[in-house]
Amino acid sequence: MSSRLLTLHTFASVKGGVGKSTLAIACAKLLAAPRDAGRHPVLIDCDQTGTSLADGLRLLPPVLARSPDGAPVLEAPPTGEHHRPSPDEPERPAWRAAFSGRGRARQPFDPPFLNDVMHQSVDSEGTLRVDAMLWRHEQDDGVRYLPSSPLDTDLADALRWIEGEHDGWGEWAQRLAWGIDRLIRHDSAVTDVILDLPPGVWGIGHEVHALANTLAHGHSLPAGYPEGWNTDELRWRVNPFLVTSPDRQALLSALDYLGFCLRPVPGFRGLRPLVNRTTEAPEHIRRRARLLSGDLRAQLGLDELLVLVSEMETTLGRVFLDGDLGVDEKVLELRGVLRLVP
């Protein structure tokens, strides 16, 4: 009996505003199309710093099962239904139409977020139904989403993760791994998990890279993580990206981190640096990278590792204006850049 194979795609960046989320969305969209390819991606919005894919994209939250007192039941299987936007507010996100203001009082249907998964204790019994918490796009694009919460009180709690006031970044990655495990155990159709990570590769971002590196080497996870990963039952392949823009500040920071990863951890050579929104000739950007690289980074040939993604104003550039990504021929060319071609 062959083991189940899943792919973990991670999108990180040293700083915000470089188009990391846009490329993560493109990855998910390209995996889901064409539908007959048999790929069933889930995009998890791990950026709990106040922005949310639920606001940027036209996403529909799931209808959750309810207890007799009306509270959502996160241990119940999916209902298969999703909330639609209000006819009176067609442009407003469907989940926000339920609120009179920002806050924790999620009424009337309590949309689930990644934050709810992270608040659960390690769920070794498998009772949390993450598959029931997934959102979908109003165009039903074949991608399922788990957005983070942009609500004020959720943000305040998420900042404690970032500042290490919980039990540290390692526990964040551990809880995320358990959430993914609950998802894939309850939903056998999932083939790909895409992580849109928060800006910054210290802390949370680096912990996820360490997790991905463990999986990339085919090792089992350490104690405290889900059992059965990278065994005869379940195997992972890893597709990690570091997104930057071509400006000096972002490029230098990305080169620093890439050099840091490649020196002590050869397995991180799978970490592909993407220079997004390029408008210059490739040789100009590579020359800039060589000039910014120190001697040791130059010896590593970091400038040759850079993969350039051209500016796409009418597609990638409009994702959060249109609430969706139009997949044209230029976007389809990203299949090779994002290593989605077998």
Secondary structure, 3 states (H helix, E strand, C coil): CCCEEEEEEEEEECCCCCCHHHHHHHHHHHHHCCHHHCCCEEEEECCCCCCCHHHHCCEECECCCECCCCCECCCCCCCCCECCCCCCCCCCCCCHHHCCCCCCCCCCCCCCCHHHHHHCCCCCCCCCCHHHHCEEECCCCCCEEECCCCCHHHHHHHHHHHCCCCCCHHHHHHHHHHHHHHHHHHCCCCCEEEEECCCCCCCHHHHHHHHHHHHHCCCCCCCCCCCCECCCCEEEEEEEEEEECCCHHHHHHHHHHHHHHHCCCHHHHHCEEEEEEECCCHHHHHHHHHHHCCHHHHHCCHHHHCEEEECCCCCHHHHHHHCCCCCCHHHHCHHHHCCCCC
